[in-house]
């Protein structure tokens, strides 16, 4: 029974740590970018997800258009 509780505690701590680092990265991202930049990136990502903007793959060292 003790082992089961330890796993639950470990899982809860892992989730909390991951959530914390996600929030820290989000805060840093918001500090280093303007609202317009974030909106442009979100629009670009949405267009790509909807298939409105083609995804171009390039090999390292090759020239892309």
KEDREN-977103 format. One line per 5 residues: for each residue x, y, z of C-alpha. Coordinates in nm, 4 decimals. Example, Ala and Ser with C-alpha at 12.3 -4.5 7.8 and 13.67 -1.06 7.14 Angstrom:
2
1.2300 -0.4500 0.7800 | 1.3670 -0.1060 0.7140 $
end
This chain:
65
0.0000 0.0000 0.0000 | 0.2864 0.2402 0.0757 | 0.4396 0.1804 -0.2659 | 0.1122 0.2655 -0.4394 | 0.0898 0.5957 -0.2496 $
0.4503 0.6793 -0.3352 | 0.3768 0.6319 -0.7055 | 0.0746 0.8617 -0.6769 | 0.2844 1.1260 -0.5019 | 0.5601 1.0929 -0.7629 $
0.3071 1.1250 -1.0459 | 0.1505 1.4336 -0.8868 | 0.4905 1.5981 -0.8392 | 0.5853 1.5212 -1.1989 | 0.2671 1.6846 -1.3269 $
0.3262 1.9895 -1.1077 | 0.6862 2.0282 -1.2264 | 0.5864 1.9965 -1.5928 | 0.3051 2.2488 -1.5448 | 0.5443 2.4883 -1.3711 $
0.8048 2.4731 -1.6483 | 0.5337 2.5150 -1.9134 | 0.4079 2.8291 -1.7410 | 0.7628 2.9649 -1.7023 | 0.8332 2.9124 -2.0732 $
0.5026 3.0739 -2.1659 | 0.5805 3.3757 -1.9483 | 0.9263 3.4103 -2.1060 | 0.7740 3.3814 -2.4545 | 0.5221 3.6534 -2.3743 $
0.7973 3.8809 -2.2437 | 1.0183 3.8422 -2.5490 | 0.7542 3.8739 -2.8227 | 0.4960 4.1361 -2.9047 | 0.1271 4.0613 -2.9337 $
0.1429 4.1199 -3.3109 | 0.4223 3.8634 -3.3490 | 0.2290 3.6038 -3.1471 | -0.0888 3.6671 -3.3498 | 0.1004 3.6376 -3.6800 $
0.2549 3.3085 -3.5714 | -0.0843 3.1762 -3.4558 | -0.2435 3.2732 -3.7881 | 0.0395 3.1094 -3.9823 | 0.0061 2.7894 -3.7753 $
-0.3726 2.7855 -3.8213 | -0.3411 2.8307 -4.1977 | -0.0907 2.5471 -4.2137 | -0.3151 2.3222 -3.9997 | -0.6129 2.3920 -4.2277 $
-0.4065 2.3169 -4.5376 | -0.4228 2.6725 -4.6684 | -0.0463 2.7155 -4.6562 | 0.1761 2.4404 -4.7954 | 0.4485 2.2930 -4.5807 $
0.7846 2.2974 -4.7558 | 1.0475 2.0500 -4.6545 | 1.4128 2.1207 -4.7209 | 1.7127 1.9030 -4.6655 | 2.0007 2.0515 -4.4661 $
2.2358 2.2320 -4.6992 | 1.9853 2.2635 -4.9830 | 1.8512 2.5953 -5.0994 | 1.4818 2.6552 -5.0402 | 1.2690 2.8877 -5.2461 $
end
